[in-house]
Amino acid sequence: MRPRRRRDAHVPNTSQVQQAACSGQAPQRFNALVHIDAGAHWLFQMNSLLCGGITGASVASRAPLQQEACSDAPQQLFQFQRDALYGAFRIRPSHSNQCLEVPGGSLASGTILLQGACNADPGQRFRLEFRPEGLSFRVVSALSARCLDIPNGSFSSGDEGAAVGLPRGLQPALAHRAVTRRFRRVEVCLTIPLNASPYPKLAAVPSVY
């Protein structure tokens, strides 16, 4: 088994999720896939077919959000908690019970998303804006009005050496094709083949939007 390569400190980590000016391009399109057993969501990147996860499954504040090969790993499962004050959501990594945030109140593009202790700051609030392209949504910071973005549309996975792919039982094409749209109340659903898994873990996304 080949050892993992150490990432050069001088090379930008293009697997980390940043905020950037909203463009509607594929690196800014996400979906929320329900994990039935955990009662939480994968934050699924529609371009790279990877999932958002807290680097190294860290429970420490200031650990960055990255994209990595989708799995049942707890650092990839998130709770979306509605906040009526901002008309937005807190996105909470289930394994750490913290909140995703734009650190330091930054308005700058290129700022990496981190986890931190939950508070009332708008930097921890995000709007989910439906996009008809690919039946997906943009995750928009209520603080900066910038979108979650994968740098340069990278397909790089932060967990190098892991098998790149979707959660067990879901084929890549389904993420794009097997969806339905309701215009009055937007919901995105995924069709799971009956023989895909002895216990499929994906179901219709609730009214997160």
N, C-alpha and C positions, 0 to 999 in steps of 0.2 A: 504494500500500500504506500503510495507516494505521500510524503509529508506535505502539509499545506505550505504554500509560499507565504512568507511574511510580506505584508503590504508596505512598500517604501513610504516613509513618512512624508516625502516630498511629492508623492503622486496623489492627486485628488481622489478621494473615495467616491466614485460615481454611483455607488450603491446606496448612499445615504439620501434621505428624502429632504428636499429643500423647499423653501417658498420662492416663487418667481411670479413675475407679471402674468396675469391670466391670459391664455392664448387660445384655449380650446383644442390645442394639439394633443396627440395621443399620450405623451408622457404625463399629462395632467388628468387623464381619465381613470377613474377608479370605480369599483363596485364593492358592495358589502355582501359577503356570502355568509349565510347563517350556519354555525356549527351547532347542530341540534343538541348534542350531549352537553356542551358547555354553556349553552344559552348566550353565546357571544358571536362576534362577527370576525371573519377575515377581512382585511382591507386589501382588496385584490387589485393589482395594477393591470389595466386592460391592454397595455402595449407590451410589457415585458412578460406577462403571465406569471409574475412573482407576487409575493405577499409582503405587506408591511410587517416588520417585527422589531422589537427593541434589541439592540445589539448585545449579543452574548447573554440574552435572557436576564440582563442586569435588573436589579431592583433599586439601584441607586439613582438619585436625582441627577439630571444632566446626561443620562445615557441617551444616545441618538437613536432616531428611527431610521431603519434601513429597509431595503427590499431584499428578500431572501427566498429560497426555494420553499414553496408552500408545504406545510406539514401540520401535524396536530400539536406542534410545540406551543406551550402556553404563552410565550412572548408574542405570538402572532394573533392572539385573540383579544378583541376589543369590545368594550361596552360603549354604546352611544347613548348619552344621557342628555335629554332635551333641556335647554335653558330658555325659558320664556322671555327673560329680560333682554337677551340679545337676539332672540329668534334663531338660535343656533344650538350647537351640541358641544358638550365636552366629550372627548374621545379618550377612554380610560383603558390602558393596558391591563388585562385581567390579572396577570401574574404579579404585578407590582402595586395595583390599586392606586397608581398615580394618574396624571393627566398629560396628554400631549400638549406641547406649548411651543409658541414662537418665543425664544428666550430673550430676556432683556427688553421687551417691548420693541423689538427691532422691526423696522419697516423695509429693510433692505432685501433685495433679491439675493439669493444665494445663502440666506440664513438657514442652517440645518435645524430641523424639528427635533426637539428633545422631550424627555418625560420629566415631570417635576411634581412636587407636592401640589395637590389641587387647591385652587384659590379662586377668588372672584375676578381675576384679571381677564380682560378681553383677549389677551394673548393665548388663553386656553379655550377659546370658543371658536367653533368652525361652522360655517354654513355648507350645506350639501346642495349644490346647484345641478339640477338635471340637465344632461346634454343629450340631444337626440342622436348624435353621432355615436353609434355603437351601444346605445341605450346604457349610458353610464352617468357618472356625476363628477363634478369638480368639487374638491374640498377647499373652501375659501376661508382664510383667516378673518375673523370678525375684527381683528385689530388692524391689520395691514391691507386688507382687501386683496391680498395676493394668494395664489393657488399652490397647493402641494404639487410638487413637480419632481420628476426624476431627471437629474442632470444629464443634458445632452441625449435624452432618450435612451439612456444606458440599459443594457440587458445584464449588467453585472450583478451578481448575487453576493451579498455580504457574507454569507456562510459558504465561502469557497470550499469546494470539495464535496458539498452536498449535492444530491441528485436534483436537478432543476425540474420542476413539474408542479402540477396542481395537486390539491388534496385528493386522497385516495378515491377512485371511482368517478372522477370528473375529467372528461376529455377537453383539451384546449378549445376546440371549436364550439363547445357548448357555451362557453363564457360569452361568445359573440352571437350565437344563432338561437339558442333555445331560451329566448326571453319573450316576455309579454309586457305590453305597456297599457296602463289605464290612464286616460288623460285627466280625469278629475282628481284622482288620487294615485300618484305614481308609485308603482311597485315593480320591482324587477324579480323575476322568478327564474329558476334554473331547473331544467328537466334532467332527472337522474335515471339512467337506464336501470331496469329492475335487477339486472345481473351485474351491476357495476361493483357492488360491495354487499357483504352480508348485512351491514348496517349503515346505509348511506347517511352521511352527516350533514348534507346540505338540504335546505328547504327554502320556501319563499321568504324573501326579505320582508320584514314588517315595515310599517309606514315610517321609515327612518327619514325619508325625504321631507 
